[in-house]
Amino acid sequence: MAWTQEDDAKLSELHAKRLGVRFISVWLRQPAAAVRTRLVELGLEKPLSAKASKVMARAQKPAAGATRVEEAENDDLDDDEDGDLRASRGCPRGHLLSEAKIAALYRSAGCDYR
């Protein structure tokens, strides 16, 4: 991707507000890896250490079986007509937490989730 001065200014502004790389990548509609690389090139971020690089590489490799199940679930739940709901790993589309975490919060409050 070719970064323009306007893009660099937006990127620097968002980074100055202490926003995370993931948020910035969603906001600018760019891949997170490209955003992190550009931040390193601009000298705003330090490059990842070797250990952190290995952890990130491992985290980005999804389990083949889990991915197929999640894709099937997302195909069944096509309630998102506007395209504004995002799906995260382990979370239903439009939710911020996974079902297990939501149930745990309800249990800690002494309520039943279902």
QUISUL-V254364 format. One record per residue. N is the residue number from 1. RES is the residue in one small letter. D_FIRST is the distance of its C-alpha to the first C-alpha in Angstrom with 1 decimal. Layout:
BEGIN
N & RES & D_FIRST
N & RES & D_FIRST
END
This chain:
BEGIN
1 & m & 0.0
2 & a & 3.8
3 & w & 6.2
4 & t & 9.5
5 & q & 12.9
6 & e & 13.7
7 & d & 10.9
8 & d & 12.2
9 & a & 15.7
10 & k & 15.3
11 & l & 14.0
12 & s & 16.8
13 & e & 19.3
14 & l & 18.7
15 & h & 18.9
16 & a & 22.1
17 & k & 23.6
18 & r & 23.4
19 & l & 21.4
20 & g & 20.1
21 & v & 16.6
22 & r & 17.3
23 & f & 18.5
24 & i & 15.6
25 & s & 13.2
26 & v & 15.6
27 & w & 16.1
28 & l & 12.5
29 & r & 11.9
30 & q & 9.0
31 & p & 9.9
32 & a & 12.4
33 & a & 11.3
34 & a & 7.9
35 & v & 10.1
36 & r & 12.8
37 & t & 10.9
38 & r & 9.9
39 & l & 13.5
40 & v & 14.9
41 & e & 13.3
42 & l & 14.8
43 & g & 18.0
44 & l & 18.5
45 & e & 18.7
46 & k & 20.4
47 & p & 19.0
48 & l & 20.6
49 & s & 23.9
50 & a & 24.8
51 & k & 26.8
52 & a & 24.2
53 & s & 21.7
54 & k & 24.4
55 & v & 25.2
56 & m & 21.6
57 & a & 21.4
58 & r & 24.8
59 & a & 24.0
60 & q & 21.0
61 & k & 23.4
62 & p & 25.2
63 & a & 28.8
64 & a & 29.0
65 & g & 32.1
66 & a & 31.0
67 & t & 27.8
68 & r & 30.0
69 & v & 32.4
70 & e & 29.8
71 & e & 28.4
72 & a & 31.9
73 & e & 32.7
74 & n & 29.7
75 & d & 30.8
76 & d & 34.2
77 & l & 33.3
78 & d & 31.4
79 & d & 32.6
80 & d & 29.2
81 & e & 29.5
82 & d & 27.3
83 & g & 24.4
84 & d & 24.6
85 & l & 26.0
86 & r & 23.9
87 & a & 25.1
88 & s & 25.0
89 & r & 26.3
90 & g & 30.1
91 & c & 30.2
92 & p & 31.3
93 & r & 29.0
94 & g & 29.4
95 & h & 31.1
96 & l & 29.9
97 & l & 32.2
98 & s & 33.3
99 & e & 36.8
100 & a & 38.3
101 & k & 37.3
102 & i & 38.5
103 & a & 41.8
104 & a & 42.2
105 & l & 41.9
106 & y & 44.5
107 & r & 46.8
108 & s & 46.6
109 & a & 47.7
110 & g & 50.5
111 & c & 49.3
112 & d & 48.5
113 & y & 45.0
114 & r & 46.2
END
